[in-house]
Amino acid sequence: MTQAIDLSGLLQRLATLVQGPRRHLVALAGPPAAGKSHICDILQKQLPAAGLLQMDGFHLDDRLLRRRGLLARKGAPETFDLDGFTVMLDRLAADDGRDVLVPVFDRGIETSRAAAAEITSPTRLILVEGNYLLLDRPGWRDLARHFALTVMLEAPEPVLRARLEGRWAGYDTETLHLKLDKNDLPNMRLVLKESRPADLVLPTG
């Protein structure tokens, strides 16, 4: 049964996992603009021994998206390398004593940088952050086997929309419409409507 929790309570839950002998992967899911990156920053400052894997590091490259006719939908489930992401989760869950290099999405250049971060072998807690970690669709629902705990970040739809509009501030009206109404908002509603229940819900609104 899903339980509501605040940030302090979440930190307490995660602090016990950092110190344990087993490696734990924790899913931090949520729609675009729910504050996933911000919450992860806070958690890592409070739990410096925790590692981080961002699903955004598995974005398909813009050139490939353009060839597939998907560039305008960048951020939708089909624009991620789900197989590669799954293999990375397998590697991290194996906990075989080796350090693991992971990709990072660089928003400055809108592309992923391979082997841009490292999760060292002693790391006992890995935060896994992304929109679709709880998506109830083939392939995506199989990710659940990796997670010791799942957390959904929630905010009211009007709040999410306002944050997304702020994200694209400075663009002309037509571009804003394309980015927001044709991509970000459909992705947001997909997460809200088709995600499986999480163990914990963290309001961020």
C-alpha positions, 0 to 999 in steps of 0.5 A: 500500500502506498504511503505518503512521506515527507523529505525528512522521512525519506532521508531516514528511510534511505539512511538505513539502506546506505549503512547496510551490507547489501546494495539497494537500488531505489527508484525516484520516479515522477512526471517532468518538472516534478523536481526529481533532479532537485530532490536527488541533489538534496538526497546526495548532499545529505547522503554523500555515500549514495550513488546516482543513475539518471535515466536521462543518460539513456536518451537516444542521440538527436541524430538518431531521433531525427532519422526515426522521426522522433526528435519532436517527441524527445523525452517520450518512452520510445526515445530512450534506450530501454535495453541499455538502461536495463543492462546498466541496472543489471550491472549495478544490481550484480554488485560484483565488486567492480566500479561501474561507469555510467552516462550523464545527460548534459542539458547544456548540449542536449545529449548524453555523455558516456562514462561521465560518472562513476558508481564505485563498488562499495556504494550500498545505495543507488538512487535511480531517477527518471520519468518512467521507472514505474510505467506500466508498459512492456519492458518498463514494468520489468524494471521493478525487479531491481528496486528495493524501494520505489518513490513517486514524486507528485505535484498538481498538474497546474503546478507542473505546467507552470514549471514547464512553462518556466523551463521554456521561458524565452522561446517564441509562442510557436516553439513553446506550444510545440515543446509544451503541448505536443511533448512535455504535457503528453509525457507528464499525463502519461506518467500520471495515468500509466504508472504503477503505484509506488511504495512511497509518495513524496509531494513536491508541489 
